[in-house]
Amino acid sequence: MPTLTTDKIIAKLNSYFTDNQYVFWYDDKQEFKDIIDSIAQHLSSVKLYKAQANQQFKSKIDLLNDSEHKYLIYAPYKRPAIQENYLTDMEHYSKLFTADATQIILEELQLPENQLLFVKKYNSYFGAKTRRADFVKYWSDTFDKTPEKGIIAAITKTEKLDMNELLMKVIAAGYVNNHYIFIFSKYDVLDTFWKLVMNYFGGEVDSEVDLKYLVERIFITYLANELNDKLPDRFKNYYLKQSDNVQIFIDRFADSNKYQQYYDNCSSTVWRDLNLNTVLKHEPAMILTKISIFEEINHLILAKLVAKFDGKRITDYEQLLEIIDQMLDHTRNNFNGGTEPEYKFLRYAAELLNLKVPMVDDWQDELNDYLDNSYKIDTIYRKSLLAYTNIIDTDNYIDIKKTIDRYYGNILLNSSVKQWNETFDLKEVPVKLKQERFYHNYVRDVRERVVVIFSDALRYEVAKELEEELNSDDRLTMKMNHAITVLPS
């Protein structure tokens, strides 16, 4: 029985005769022998010629003697080999037709004749019109040597079968009951998928290959590169040869807004399942700063930084600041767990504990120092408090918080106030610096509109920060001044 309906065959034959005088139809199984006359009757201005297997030369003469008409040459035998076929030259400028569904599909897919075996092999996939439409949409001429790429691209809807995008989509479908892995297996392209992926990353396809193990190998290969291959020997079997492609994939995966959640899940799973906390916890903090793919690395580094605080003394002060700055400057998002406030708190705390109030004998020297430098003490303390309030779990930082509170209040602030009280003399304050003269100095003689904003307890250091922010606007010109009032103030 025919594999296509008669109407489809007629429509296809008529389309062939639009541009061809002859159409050859070899029907070696003679499936259409009984209905060929009926089919020919529905062809527009076309004659039917029934060729015989042992009369090819006669067939050629008959056809050439009637050059005025179009002919459907129906041959109920197998197409002869080229060296035995007297009609080869005519076939060259004619059209071959077959009622085999595979041939029709091949043309619908706009594939060349050399892909006929490919279409036959994957007839279960090409059986649905929607799948054929997807295949045509995502097919690329670059797939010619491995046409299975077209099926994989169509299943995953991946333009040009970009390997990074492909793998991110497959990973996002999960390790268990993965939809894509199931469909690849169903349509017999799973082996091709693994060969493509492992070839891209430089690994062998073996019995152990699975999605979870592949992800572990990718992360470990990237980690080994960050640490200059300083991982235990048990991880050697995880390494993939194409480390550049591993880096490209991880960078795209980690920085993708679309797949960020899946990257985080993969990263945490690899960290936990391979017990990387135990592997890396003895490494120096400076070495750990090179690691950018595991959020958990922050907790190891922070623990090491906290250990550098010994009361009011900081061990390796310069290195501590360098480590913190490196972690804060990572371009990749390493703070999904909310560890940015911790780094900032420790930095401000270390800076504060490293400060001292200069000893002076004159209140004017103290004032000038405050206006130029010492106001930053108040800024650092304020920012340390702000960072601390943003820390979710403060258990590891509460002792440091108590230390800087005492140091700021009992040492820095008390020393400054004591010096001021011992040396300050209101009588020595110039008139232009007295707050009580504010109106006379800044408002009375100004002819333009003046706006005066009163803000209770607006500290000088806050005003300095506001000045810096406003100065960053090229449309504004800022000039800040100060005034002195009597105590309390």
C-alpha positions in Angstrom: 0.0 0.0 0.0 1.2 3.6 -0.6 2.7 5.4 2.2 1.2 8.8 1.2 -2.3 9.6 0.0 -3.0 9.8 -3.7 -3.8 13.5 -3.5 -0.4 14.3 -1.9 1.4 12.3 -4.7 -0.6 14.2 -7.4 0.1 17.5 -5.8 3.8 16.8 -5.6 4.1 15.5 -9.2 2.3 18.5 -10.5 4.7 20.8 -8.6 7.7 18.9 -10.2 6.3 19.4 -13.7 6.2 23.1 -13.3 9.9 23.3 -14.1 10.7 19.8 -15.6 9.7 18.0 -18.8 10.4 14.6 -17.4 9.8 13.1 -14.0 11.2 9.6 -13.3 9.4 7.4 -10.7 11.1 4.1 -9.8 8.7 1.8 -7.9 10.8 -1.3 -7.3 8.2 -2.7 -4.9 5.4 -2.0 -7.4 3.3 -0.5 -4.7 1.6 1.9 -7.1 1.3 -0.3 -10.1 -2.5 -0.7 -9.8 -3.2 3.0 -9.4 -0.6 4.7 -11.5 -3.1 5.2 -14.4 -5.5 6.9 -12.0 -2.7 9.2 -10.7 -1.6 10.1 -14.3 -5.1 11.2 -15.2 -5.0 13.9 -12.6 -1.7 15.4 -13.9 -2.0 18.6 -15.9 -0.9 18.1 -19.6 1.3 15.2 -18.7 1.6 11.8 -20.5 2.3 8.6 -18.7 5.1 6.4 -20.0 5.5 2.9 -18.5 9.1 1.9 -18.9 10.2 -1.8 -18.9 13.3 -3.0 -17.2 14.9 -4.5 -20.3 13.9 -1.9 -22.8 15.7 1.2 -21.6 17.2 2.1 -24.9 13.7 1.9 -26.5 12.3 4.0 -23.7 14.9 6.7 -24.4 14.1 6.7 -28.2 10.4 6.9 -27.5 10.7 9.9 -25.2 13.2 11.8 -27.4 10.9 11.3 -30.4 8.2 13.3 -28.7 9.9 16.4 -27.4 6.6 18.4 -27.3 5.1 16.7 -24.3 5.8 16.3 -20.6 6.2 12.7 -19.4 5.8 10.8 -16.1 8.2 7.9 -16.6 6.9 5.1 -14.3 9.4 2.3 -13.9 8.2 -0.6 -11.8 11.7 -1.9 -11.1 14.8 -0.9 -9.1 16.7 2.1 -10.5 19.7 0.6 -12.4 23.3 1.4 -11.5 24.7 4.4 -13.4 26.9 2.2 -15.7 23.8 0.2 -16.7 21.3 3.0 -17.0 20.7 4.4 -20.5 18.5 7.1 -19.1 21.1 8.6 -16.7 21.7 11.6 -19.0 18.0 12.4 -19.1 17.6 12.0 -15.4 20.4 14.5 -14.9 18.2 17.3 -16.3 14.9 15.9 -15.0 13.4 15.2 -11.6 13.3 11.9 -9.6 10.2 11.1 -7.7 9.5 8.6 -5.0 6.4 8.0 -3.0 8.5 7.0 -0.1 7.5 9.3 2.8 11.2 9.7 3.7 11.9 11.3 0.3 9.0 13.7 0.7 10.1 14.6 4.2 13.7 15.1 3.0 12.5 17.8 0.6 10.2 19.3 3.2 13.2 19.6 5.5 15.1 21.2 2.6 17.9 18.7 3.0 20.2 17.4 0.2 19.9 13.8 -1.1 22.9 12.7 0.9 20.8 13.1 4.1 18.2 10.5 3.0 19.6 7.8 5.2 19.7 10.2 8.1 16.0 11.0 7.7 15.2 7.3 7.4 17.1 6.5 10.6 15.3 9.1 12.6 11.8 8.6 11.1 10.3 8.4 14.5 11.3 12.0 15.2 10.3 13.3 11.8 6.9 11.6 12.0 5.2 14.7 13.5 4.7 17.9 11.4 5.5 20.2 14.4 8.8 18.5 15.0 9.7 18.8 11.3 8.9 22.5 11.5 11.1 22.9 14.5 13.9 21.1 12.7 13.7 23.4 9.7 13.7 26.4 12.0 16.8 25.4 14.0 18.7 23.7 11.2 22.1 25.1 10.2 24.2 24.1 7.2 27.1 23.7 9.6 25.3 20.6 10.9 25.8 18.7 7.6 28.5 16.3 8.9 26.5 15.6 12.1 22.9 16.2 11.2 21.7 14.9 14.6 22.7 18.3 15.8 19.6 19.6 14.0 17.4 17.3 16.1 19.1 18.3 19.4 18.8 22.0 18.4 15.1 21.6 17.6 14.3 19.7 20.8 16.0 22.3 23.0 15.2 25.3 20.7 18.9 26.4 20.7 20.0 28.7 17.9 23.0 27.3 16.0 23.3 24.7 18.8 25.5 27.0 21.0 27.0 24.5 23.3 27.0 26.8 26.3 23.3 27.7 25.9 22.4 24.0 25.2 24.1 22.7 28.4 22.6 25.5 30.5 19.1 24.6 29.3 19.7 20.9 30.0 21.1 21.6 33.4 18.1 23.8 34.2 15.8 20.8 33.6 17.4 19.1 36.7 19.4 16.0 37.5 16.4 13.8 38.1 13.8 13.0 35.5 15.4 15.5 33.1 13.0 16.2 30.3 15.7 16.8 27.6 17.6 13.7 28.5 14.4 11.7 28.2 13.6 13.2 24.8 17.1 12.7 23.5 16.9 9.0 24.5 13.5 8.6 23.0 14.6 9.9 19.6 18.0 8.1 19.8 20.2 11.2 19.9 21.4 10.9 23.5 24.7 9.4 22.5 25.3 12.2 20.0 24.5 14.8 22.8 27.1 13.3 25.1 29.7 13.1 22.3 29.1 16.8 21.4 29.3 17.9 25.1 32.3 15.8 26.0 34.2 16.8 22.8 33.5 20.5 23.6 34.9 20.2 27.2 37.6 17.6 26.4 36.4 14.5 28.1 35.8 10.9 27.2 32.3 9.4 26.8 32.1 6.4 29.1 29.7 4.4 31.2 30.0 6.9 34.1 28.9 9.9 32.1 25.8 11.6 33.5 24.7 15.2 34.0 25.6 15.5 37.7 29.1 14.1 37.2 29.6 16.4 34.2 28.7 19.5 36.2 31.1 18.4 39.0 33.9 18.0 36.5 33.3 21.4 35.0 33.3 23.1 38.4 36.4 21.2 39.6 38.3 22.0 36.4 37.5 25.7 36.8 38.5 25.6 40.5 41.8 23.8 39.6 42.6 26.6 37.2 41.9 29.3 39.8 44.1 27.5 42.3 46.9 26.7 39.8 46.1 23.0 40.1 46.6 22.9 43.9 43.9 20.3 44.5 44.3 16.9 46.1 45.1 14.0 43.7 41.7 12.5 44.1 40.3 15.3 41.9 42.7 14.6 39.0 40.1 12.3 37.3 37.6 15.2 37.3 39.8 17.5 35.1 38.6 18.3 31.6 41.1 19.0 28.8 39.4 22.0 27.2 39.8 24.4 30.2 39.2 27.5 28.0 35.7 26.2 27.1 35.1 25.3 30.8 35.9 28.9 31.7 33.7 30.3 29.0 30.8 28.1 30.1 31.1 28.9 33.8 31.5 32.6 33.2 28.3 32.7 31.0 26.4 30.4 33.4 27.3 32.4 36.5 26.6 35.8 34.9 23.3 34.8 33.3 20.2 36.4 34.7 18.1 33.7 33.2 20.1 30.8 34.7 21.4 32.4 37.9 19.3 30.3 40.2 20.4 27.1 38.5 24.0 28.1 38.7 23.7 28.8 42.4 22.1 25.4 42.9 24.8 23.6 41.0 27.6 25.5 42.8 26.2 24.6 46.2 25.6 21.0 45.3 29.1 20.5 44.1 30.5 22.2 47.2 28.5 20.0 49.5 28.8 16.7 47.6 32.5 16.9 47.1 33.1 18.2 50.6 35.1 21.2 49.4 34.8 22.9 52.7 37.2 20.3 54.2 39.4 20.4 51.2 39.9 24.2 51.3 39.6 25.3 54.9 43.3 25.0 55.6 44.3 27.2 52.7 45.4 30.8 53.5 42.8 33.5 53.0 44.8 35.2 50.3 44.7 31.9 48.3 41.0 31.6 48.8 40.3 35.0 47.3 41.1 33.6 43.9 38.0 31.4 44.1 35.0 33.0 42.4 32.6 30.1 41.7 31.4 29.1 45.2 29.4 31.4 47.4 30.4 29.3 50.4 34.0 30.4 50.0 33.0 33.7 51.7 32.3 31.9 55.0 35.7 30.4 55.1 37.4 33.7 54.3 35.3 35.6 56.8 36.2 33.1 59.6 39.8 33.7 58.9 39.4 37.5 58.9 37.5 37.4 62.2 40.4 35.4 63.7 42.7 38.4 62.9 40.9 40.5 65.5 42.6 40.1 68.9 40.9 42.7 71.1 42.0 46.1 70.0 44.9 44.6 68.0 44.7 43.5 64.3 47.1 41.0 63.0 48.2 41.4 59.3 46.3 44.7 59.1 47.4 45.5 55.5 46.7 42.0 54.3 43.3 42.0 55.9 42.3 45.1 54.0 43.7 43.7 50.8 41.7 40.5 51.2 38.5 42.3 51.9 39.0 44.7 48.9 39.6 41.7 46.6 36.4 40.0 47.7 34.4 43.2 47.4 35.9 43.9 43.9 34.9 40.5 42.4 32.9 41.2 39.3 30.9 38.0 39.8 28.0 38.1 42.2 29.6 36.4 45.3 27.1 37.8 47.8 23.9 35.9 47.2 24.2 34.7 50.8 24.3 38.3 52.1 28.0 38.4 53.0 28.8 41.9 51.6 27.8 43.6 54.9 30.2 41.3 56.8 33.2 42.3 54.7 32.4 46.0 55.0 31.9 45.8 58.8 35.2 44.1 59.2 37.0 46.6 57.0 35.5 49.6 58.9 36.2 47.9 62.3 39.8 47.3 61.3 40.3 50.8 60.1 38.8 52.3 63.2 40.9 50.2 65.6 44.0 51.3 63.6 43.2 55.1 64.2 44.4 57.3 67.0 43.6 60.9 68.0 46.7 63.1 67.5 47.9 64.9 70.7 47.9 68.7 70.4 48.4 71.6 72.8 46.1 74.1 71.0 42.4 73.8 70.3 42.9 75.5 66.9 45.3 72.7 65.9 42.8 70.2 67.0 40.1 72.0 65.1 42.1 72.1 61.9 43.0 68.4 62.2 39.4 67.5 62.7 38.3 69.6 59.6 41.0 67.9 57.4 41.3 64.4 58.8 39.9 63.4 62.1 36.2 63.8 61.0 36.8 60.6 59.1 36.9 58.7 62.5 33.2 59.5 62.9 32.5 58.5 59.3 34.2 55.1 59.7 32.3 54.4 62.9 29.0 55.4 61.4 29.6 53.1 58.4 30.7 50.2 60.6 27.4 50.5 62.5 25.4 50.6 59.2 27.2 47.5 57.9 26.6 45.7 61.2 22.9 46.3 61.1 22.7 44.7 57.7 24.4 41.5 58.9 21.7 38.7 59.2 23.6 36.6 61.7 25.8 38.7 64.0 26.9 35.9 66.3 30.5 35.9 64.9 30.8 39.6 65.0 29.2 40.8 68.2 32.5 40.8 70.1 34.2 42.9 67.5 31.2 45.3 67.6 31.6 45.7 71.4 35.3 46.3 70.9 34.9 49.1 68.4 32.1 50.7 70.5 34.4 50.8 73.5 37.3 52.0 71.4 35.4 54.7 69.7 33.7 56.0 72.9 36.4 55.5 75.5 39.5 56.1 73.5 39.0 58.1 70.4 36.0 60.3 71.4 37.0 60.8 75.0 40.6 61.7 74.1 39.3 64.3 71.6 36.8 65.8 74.0 39.3 65.9 76.8 41.8 67.8 74.7 39.2 70.2 73.4 37.8 71.0 76.9 41.3 71.6 78.3 42.4 74.0 75.5 39.3 75.6 74.1 38.7 79.3 74.8 35.6 80.8 73.4 37.1 84.3 73.6 39.7 83.3 71.1 37.2 82.3 68.4 37.1 84.9 65.6 33.8 86.6 65.0 33.5 85.2 61.5 33.5 81.6 63.0 30.9 82.1 65.7 27.6 80.4 65.0 25.7 83.3 66.6 26.9 85.5 63.8 25.6 83.2 61.1 22.9 85.6 59.8 25.3 88.5 59.7 28.0 86.5 58.0 26.0 84.6 55.4 22.5 86.0 54.9 22.1 89.7 55.7 24.1 91.1 52.8 23.1 88.6 50.1 20.7 89.9 47.5 19.8 86.6 45.9 17.3 84.2 47.3 18.8 82.3 50.3 17.5 78.9 51.6 18.5 78.0 55.1 17.9 74.3 56.2 18.1 73.5 59.9 18.9 69.9 60.6 19.2 68.8 64.2 22.4 66.9 64.9 23.7 66.9 61.4 27.3 66.0 62.1 30.1 67.6 60.3 31.3 64.3 58.8 27.9 63.6 57.3 27.9 67.1 55.8 31.4 66.3 54.3 30.0 63.2 52.7 27.1 65.1 51.3 29.5 67.7 49.9 31.5 65.0 48.1 28.3 63.6 46.6 27.0 66.9 45.4 30.4 67.8 44.0 30.2 64.8 41.7 27.5 66.7 39.8 29.2 68.9 37.2 26.2 71.3 37.3 26.9 72.3 40.9 29.7 74.3 42.5 30.1 73.5 46.2 31.9 75.4 49.0 31.6 74.1 52.6 32.4 76.1 55.7 32.0 75.7 59.5 31.1 77.6 62.6 31.7 77.2 66.3 29.2 77.4 69.0 29.2 77.3 72.8 28.8 74.1 74.8 26.6 72.1 74.8 26.3 71.7 71.1 
